[in-house]
Each structure stands twice: as C-alpha cells, then as structure tokens.
Amino acid sequence: MRLPLPVPLMEKISELDLYSDGSCHVQYKVGGWAAILCISEEKIVLSGMVPASTNNRMELTAVIKALSYIKEHFIHIRNITIYSDSQYVIGLPERKEKLVAAGFLTKKGNQIPNADLVNELLEAVGYFSVVWKKIKAHQKAGSAINYNREADMLARKIVRENTL
C-alpha cells in the first residue's frame, strides 16, 4: 500500500479524474453508488447505499458525493474530468439553462424527476471547471485499468449485499 502524497505536493495538483456509477435493484429499490477519484497517482474510492432509490438517483448521487468530497478535502482542485456511462448525468450541463428557466418543471408544470439532485449537482459543478466524458457502460475486463468498470462493479456489489 502506497502512502498518500505529501501535502505540499498535493497542493500543487489542480486537477483530477472522477469515475462514477450507480446501480439500483428495480424490485427492492435499493441503490448503490460508487465514485473513484484519481489524483496524481492516488486513487480514492467512495461508495454508499441508499434505500428507496432509482438508477438515475444513484448516478447523480455518485457525482454529487464525489464533488462534495473533493471540495471538502482538496480545496485547491478546480479542474475535474468526470467520466460516466450515464447519458442522463452527462447531458445535464447542456440542459442547465433550460431547466433553470423552467424552474425544474416539465411542460405540464410537474417537477422534473430527481429535481432535488439535479439542482444539487448543477450547483456543485458550478464550483469547478468540468470536462464531461461519456464512456461505454459495462465494459469487459481488459489489460488497461478501467476505473469506470471498477465503479460499476462496486455499485452493483453494494446493491447485491443490501438485497439479500
């Protein structure tokens, strides 16, 4: 096990990669989320379980929790690349103006699904300079390190462990 980078060296790093994924058991509504932060040569794994959830809520939660962790523990980091297999999450920044202008309501006047988390994510992202990268879901194991696959496996494991 490697020791964390010394604080003075960490403070010189201004960017990181964030890999996120969420999963939910359709029948039991138990959700799991995972986020992997790669900063320099460090890897930080965050994860959790949420009852009464959905897949999209877990995808949003993974990014929100990771951004909150970064803001709290790495105050010098402003540049983040977010990798997600969720088109829902990746597409939110493009729809931000429209969502805010509509007050997070649908054309029929109903609140959009997950409005609370969508708003929270859009606020959290505003603190950073973010590059969004959509990646293919459920990739097979290969020779290259694949942190999205690792996040996916962890989120699904959390769901399995909490639905037995």
Buried (B, 14 or more C-beta within 10 A) or exposed (E): EEEEBEEEEBEEBEBBBBBBBBBBBEEEBBBBBBBBBBBEEBBBEBBBBBEEBBBBBBBBBBBBBBBBBBBEEBEEBBEBBBBBBBEBBBEBBEEBEEBEEEEBEEEEEEEBEBBEBBBBBBEBBEEBEBEBBBBEEEEEEEEEEBBBBBBBBBBBBBBEEBBE
